Amino acid sequence: MSLSSAGSKALDMSSDQLVWMARAGYASRGVVYLIIGFFALLAAIGSGEAQGSKGALEKLMSQPAGAILIVAMIIGLIGYVVWRLIQAIGDADQHGTDAKGLAIRGGLLVSALTYTALAIFAATQLGIVTGSSDSGSGGGGGGFAQTVGGFIGSQWVATGLSIIFVCVGIAHWYKALTGKFKEHFAASEDKMKIITPISTIGLCARGTVFFILAFMLFYRGLTAGEEGGSTPGMKDALKFIQELPMGDILLGAMAVGIGLFALYSFCEAIWRKVDVEEGT
């Protein structure tokens, strides 16, 4: 029995329930990025401030019936984490065990850890769990990086994370420009004509964010003694874009790209192949 199978039996979940959780997870990710894109657009036109993923959840909590919305988000994020674990450990997407496959599966495992941290943060908004976090960055890994940095050295950790982020960014662009994402969709040809440009632009936009984070991490690693080696997140990346020449225009374009990544997530929630039995 595989590890993911044991986990599934422990949770007493059927394949249908796991599929539902996976789709709810993609939808929750879409909501988070839709909010991030919306506030990035407001920041671009001078009517607001860019937000990271944690900031997006805080904004959601401030809405009418915010507690109900956050509970729904927590459920969705948990579903996304379970699906990511099935993908990473059970190899539901059949990436294999060669170097490339293991690298992809390792990235999926990191994604599971990142969204676990985001689900925990969402729970803190309801007082379900207690803990302090920096809602500004929305990086989903700053605390971990700083903890490890205390043992290894912040410069080495920053450099290592920057390399990982470059690889993630390249993976997003590769997936977009080669159309590899199409392999995971079970939609008609007509629907794919709409899904394809949305997915391509959305994936490239998210990949670009990772490139920016990689640059910021590397730079802060070099200046750790001066700036404390803090770990940047989505909000920092968006602010970095806005501070560039013609930054408002660039930020507006990125906001559109992030919004399209949100739509890509919604498309995955509906049409993505979720073969949970392959990973159990």
C-alpha positions in Angstrom: 0.0 0.0 0.0 1.4 3.4 -1.0 1.7 6.3 1.5 -1.0 8.2 -0.2 -3.3 5.2 -0.2 -2.8 4.8 3.6 -3.5 8.5 4.0 -6.7 8.2 2.0 -7.9 5.2 4.0 -7.1 6.9 7.2 -9.3 9.8 6.1 -12.0 7.3 4.9 -12.4 9.2 1.7 -13.8 7.8 -1.6 -12.3 8.7 -4.9 -15.2 10.9 -5.6 -14.6 12.8 -2.4 -11.0 13.3 -3.3 -11.8 14.6 -6.7 -14.3 17.0 -5.2 -11.6 18.2 -2.8 -9.1 18.7 -5.6 -11.5 20.7 -7.6 -12.5 22.8 -4.6 -8.8 23.4 -4.1 -8.2 24.7 -7.6 -11.2 27.0 -7.1 -9.9 28.3 -3.8 -6.5 29.0 -5.4 -8.4 30.9 -8.1 -10.2 33.0 -5.6 -6.9 34.0 -3.9 -5.3 35.0 -7.1 -8.4 36.8 -8.3 -8.3 39.0 -5.2 -4.5 39.5 -5.6 -5.0 40.5 -9.2 -7.9 42.9 -8.3 -5.9 44.8 -5.7 -2.8 44.9 -8.0 -5.1 46.6 -10.6 -6.3 49.0 -8.0 -2.7 49.8 -7.0 -1.8 50.3 -10.7 -4.5 53.0 -11.1 -3.6 54.6 -7.7 -6.7 53.4 -5.8 -5.3 50.9 -3.5 -2.3 48.8 -2.4 -1.1 45.5 -3.8 -1.7 42.4 -1.6 -0.1 39.0 -1.3 -2.0 35.8 -0.7 -2.3 36.4 3.1 -3.5 39.9 2.4 -6.1 38.5 0.0 -7.4 36.3 2.8 -7.5 39.3 5.2 -9.5 41.2 2.6 -11.9 38.3 2.2 -12.3 38.1 6.0 -13.3 41.8 6.1 -16.2 41.2 3.7 -19.8 40.6 4.9 -20.1 36.9 5.8 -16.3 36.9 5.8 -16.1 34.1 8.4 -18.2 31.9 6.2 -16.1 32.7 3.2 -12.9 31.9 5.1 -14.2 28.6 6.3 -15.0 27.7 2.7 -11.5 28.8 1.7 -9.9 26.7 4.4 -11.9 23.6 3.2 -10.8 24.3 -0.3 -7.1 24.9 0.6 -7.1 21.6 2.6 -8.5 19.9 -0.5 -5.8 21.4 -2.6 -3.1 20.3 -0.1 -4.5 16.7 -0.2 -4.5 16.7 -4.0 -0.9 18.1 -4.1 0.2 15.3 -1.8 -1.4 12.7 -4.0 0.3 14.2 -7.0 3.7 14.4 -5.3 3.7 11.1 -3.3 1.4 8.9 -5.4 2.5 10.4 -8.8 -1.1 10.9 -9.9 0.0 12.7 -13.0 2.6 10.0 -13.8 5.7 12.2 -13.9 7.8 9.2 -13.1 11.0 8.8 -11.1 13.6 10.2 -13.4 15.4 13.4 -12.5 12.8 15.6 -14.2 9.9 13.7 -12.7 11.2 13.8 -9.2 11.9 17.6 -9.6 8.3 18.2 -10.6 7.0 16.0 -7.8 9.3 17.8 -5.3 7.8 21.1 -6.5 4.3 19.7 -5.9 5.3 18.8 -2.4 6.6 22.3 -1.8 3.3 23.6 -3.1 1.5 21.4 -0.6 3.6 22.8 2.2 3.0 26.4 1.1 -0.8 26.0 0.9 -0.8 24.2 4.2 0.8 27.4 5.7 -1.8 29.5 3.9 -4.6 27.3 5.3 -3.2 27.7 8.8 -3.0 31.5 8.3 -6.6 31.5 7.2 -7.5 29.5 10.4 -5.8 32.2 12.5 -8.2 34.7 11.0 -11.0 32.8 12.6 -9.1 32.2 15.9 -9.2 28.5 15.2 -5.4 28.4 15.8 -3.2 31.1 17.2 0.0 32.4 15.9 1.6 35.5 14.5 2.5 36.0 10.8 3.5 38.7 8.4 0.5 39.3 6.3 2.3 41.8 4.1 4.3 39.5 2.0 2.1 36.6 1.4 5.2 34.6 0.6 4.0 31.5 2.4 7.6 30.5 3.4 9.3 33.4 5.0 9.2 32.0 8.5 10.6 28.7 7.4 13.3 30.3 5.4 14.3 32.5 8.3 14.3 29.6 10.7 16.5 27.5 8.4 18.7 30.6 7.8 19.4 30.8 11.5 21.1 27.3 11.3 22.7 27.5 7.9 23.2 31.2 7.1 20.6 33.5 5.6 22.8 34.2 2.5 23.0 30.5 1.6 19.3 30.0 2.2 18.4 33.0 0.1 20.6 31.8 -2.7 19.1 28.3 -2.5 15.6 29.6 -2.5 16.4 32.0 -5.4 17.6 29.0 -7.5 14.4 27.1 -6.6 12.2 30.1 -7.6 14.1 30.5 -10.9 13.4 26.8 -11.6 9.7 27.2 -10.7 9.5 30.3 -13.0 11.1 28.4 -15.9 8.7 25.5 -15.3 5.7 27.8 -15.6 7.0 29.4 -18.8 7.9 26.0 -20.2 4.5 24.6 -19.3 2.8 27.6 -20.9 4.8 28.0 -24.1 4.9 24.3 -24.9 1.3 23.8 -24.1 2.1 21.0 -21.7 -0.9 22.1 -19.5 -3.2 20.9 -22.2 -2.4 17.3 -21.4 -4.1 17.7 -18.0 -7.4 19.1 -19.4 -10.5 17.0 -20.4 -12.3 19.7 -22.3 -13.7 19.9 -25.8 -11.8 21.5 -28.6 -14.0 24.5 -28.6 -13.5 25.1 -24.9 -9.7 24.6 -25.3 -9.6 27.5 -27.8 -10.6 29.7 -24.9 -8.7 27.9 -22.1 -5.4 27.9 -24.0 -4.7 31.7 -24.2 -6.0 32.2 -20.7 -3.7 29.4 -19.4 -0.7 30.5 -21.4 -0.8 34.2 -20.3 -1.7 33.3 -16.7 1.1 30.7 -16.3 3.6 33.2 -17.8 2.5 35.9 -15.4 2.9 33.7 -12.4 6.3 32.5 -13.7 7.4 36.1 -14.0 6.5 36.7 -10.3 8.8 33.8 -9.4 11.6 35.3 -11.4 11.2 38.6 -9.6 11.1 36.8 -6.2 14.3 34.9 -7.1 16.0 38.2 -8.0 14.9 39.8 -4.7 15.9 36.8 -2.7 19.3 36.7 -4.2 19.9 40.4 -3.7 18.7 40.3 -0.1 21.0 37.3 0.5 23.9 39.4 -0.6 22.8 42.3 1.6 21.6 40.1 4.5 23.8 41.9 7.0 22.2 45.2 6.0 18.6 44.3 5.5 18.2 41.3 7.8 17.7 38.8 4.9 13.9 39.0 5.1 12.1 36.8 2.6 10.0 38.6 0.0 6.6 37.5 -1.1 3.9 38.3 -3.7 3.2 41.7 -2.3 6.9 42.6 -2.5 7.2 41.4 -6.0 4.2 43.5 -7.1 5.6 46.6 -5.4 8.9 45.9 -7.1 7.2 46.0 -10.5 5.4 49.2 -9.6 8.7 50.9 -8.7 10.1 50.2 -12.1 10.0 52.8 -15.0 6.4 52.9 -16.3 5.7 50.8 -13.2 2.0 51.5 -13.1 1.5 50.2 -16.6 3.6 47.2 -15.9 1.7 46.5 -12.7 -1.6 46.8 -14.6 -0.4 44.3 -17.1 0.7 41.9 -14.3 -2.6 42.4 -12.6 -4.3 41.2 -15.8 -1.9 38.2 -16.0 -2.6 37.3 -12.4 -6.3 37.6 -13.0 -5.9 35.2 -16.0 -4.0 32.8 -13.8 -7.0 32.9 -11.5 -9.3 32.0 -14.4 -6.8 29.2 -15.3 -7.3 27.9 -11.8 -11.1 28.0 -12.2 -10.7 26.2 -15.5 -8.7 23.5 -13.7 -11.4 23.3 -11.1 -13.9 22.4 -13.8 -12.0 20.5 -16.6 -8.7 19.3 -15.2 -8.1 15.5 -15.2 -8.1 14.5 -11.5 -7.0 10.9 -11.5 -6.8 10.2 -7.8 -6.9 6.5 -8.3 -3.5 6.7 -10.2 -2.0 8.1 -7.0 -3.5 5.7 -4.5 
